[in-house]
Amino acid sequence: MKCDICKKKIAETFLGKPKGTYIYDENHKKKLICFECESRYKSDKSKMLEAMK
């Protein structure tokens, strides 16, 4: 799985779940964000969605 902002590969847990955060965009689609991007945008959803465009 890849981050929707930086396009880097996200590590997974031993159960296959990504080590990241899901957010929903305006169209109610799930977007996966890595921890690096989440900390860069200080968990502000509007800034993260703006960076994806």
LINCORKA-V683305 format. One record per pair of residues at least 24 apart in sequence whose ideal C-beta (glycine too) atoms are under 7 Angstrom apart, sorted by sequence separation. I is the first residue (numbers start at 1). J is the second residue. D is the distance in Angstrom with one decimal. If there is no record, write none. Layout:
i=<I | I>
j=<J | J>
d=<D | D>
//
This chain:
i=<10 | 25 | 23 | 8 | 4 | 4 | 5 | 6 | 3 | 4 | 3 | 1 | 3 | 6 | 5 | 3 | 5 | 5 | 5 | 4>
j=<34 | 49 | 48 | 34 | 31 | 32 | 33 | 34 | 32 | 33 | 33 | 32 | 34 | 37 | 37 | 37 | 48 | 51 | 52 | 52>
d=<5.0 | 5.8 | 6.2 | 6.2 | 4.5 | 5.8 | 6.2 | 6.6 | 6.3 | 6.6 | 6.0 | 5.9 | 4.0 | 5.6 | 4.5 | 5.7 | 6.6 | 5.0 | 5.8 | 5.4>
//
